Every structure is written in structure tokens, then in C-alpha cells.
Amino acid sequence: MNNLEKFLTNRYRIKKALGSGAFSEVYLAEDIKSGEECAVKVMDLERLPDKEKGFHYDLFLRESQMLQDLDHPGIPEFCDF
């Protein structure tokens, strides 16, 4: 079991895959601490050439920062990074 799988197992119970993109996957999960449903986005840099990893990681960080600032009933609440 790799570090990501250990983290997901200890923090989230994955229910099903919701979608995937070029370098990430999104899952419907249950937060083990709160019992609430959530979406978990997992970035997989191994899918990218080395020269693109930093750029896409920065995009992932910006997306998480933007989601933290949003407050709307139609957008899932940001809970962790």
C-alpha cells in the first residue's frame, strides 16, 4: 500500500469514482472523521512528463485555493488539502 492509499484509507472511505481528467481523478467518499460525504480529488503526476509536473502542480494548488474561498450552495464545501 503506497502513502496515498494509506492516507485515503485512514481519512476517507471511497464509495465510487466520479470522473477523471488528464492528471487527476475525483471520487465520492465519506470523511471518516465527520461521517459526511465529500468529493476527493487525487492528482497523479506520474501521468505527466517531468517538465510539465511543476506547472500542473501549481494549477492544482491554485484550484484548491480558489475553492477554499467559494461559498455557494451549489458548490461542495472545501474541507481539506
C-alpha positions in Angstrom: 0.0 0.0 0.0 1.5 3.4 -1.0 1.3 6.6 1.1 -1.7 7.9 -0.8 -3.7 4.7 -0.3 -2.8 4.8 3.4 -4.0 8.4 3.7 -7.2 7.7 1.8 -7.9 4.6 3.9 -7.2 6.4 7.2 -9.2 9.5 6.3 -11.7 8.7 3.6 -13.9 5.8 2.6 -14.0 5.8 -1.2 -17.5 5.0 -2.4 -17.1 5.4 -6.2 -15.3 7.2 -9.0 -17.0 10.3 -10.2 -14.6 11.3 -13.0 -11.1 11.7 -14.3 -9.0 14.0 -16.3 -5.5 14.3 -17.7 -3.8 14.1 -14.4 -6.4 13.6 -11.7 -9.3 11.5 -10.5 -12.3 12.6 -8.4 -14.1 10.2 -6.0 -17.2 10.3 -4.0 -16.1 9.5 -0.5 -17.1 9.6 3.2 -14.9 11.6 5.6 -14.2 9.1 8.4 -13.7 11.8 10.9 -17.0 13.7 10.3 -19.1 11.0 8.6 -20.0 13.5 5.8 -19.9 12.8 2.1 -17.3 14.6 0.1 -15.5 14.7 -3.2 -11.8 13.7 -3.1 -9.6 14.9 -6.0 -6.4 12.9 -6.4 -3.6 14.3 -8.5 -1.4 11.7 -10.3 1.8 13.5 -11.5 3.1 10.2 -12.9 0.9 10.6 -15.9 2.7 13.7 -16.9 6.2 14.3 -18.5 8.7 15.6 -15.9 8.9 19.0 -17.5 5.1 19.6 -17.0 4.8 18.3 -13.4 5.6 21.7 -11.7 3.1 23.6 -13.9 0.3 21.2 -13.3 1.0 21.0 -9.6 0.8 24.8 -9.4 -2.6 24.7 -11.2 -3.8 22.1 -8.7 -2.7 24.4 -5.8 -4.4 27.4 -7.3 -7.6 25.4 -7.8 -7.6 24.3 -4.2 -7.0 27.9 -3.0 -9.8 29.2 -5.2 -12.2 26.5 -3.9 -11.4 27.5 -0.3 -12.7 31.0 -1.0 -16.0 29.9 -2.6 -19.3 29.8 -0.6 -22.3 28.8 -2.6 -24.9 26.1 -2.0 -24.3 24.6 -5.5 -20.6 24.1 -4.9 -19.2 21.5 -2.4 -17.6 23.0 0.6 -13.8 22.8 0.6 -12.7 20.8 3.6 -9.0 19.8 3.3 -5.8 19.9 1.3 
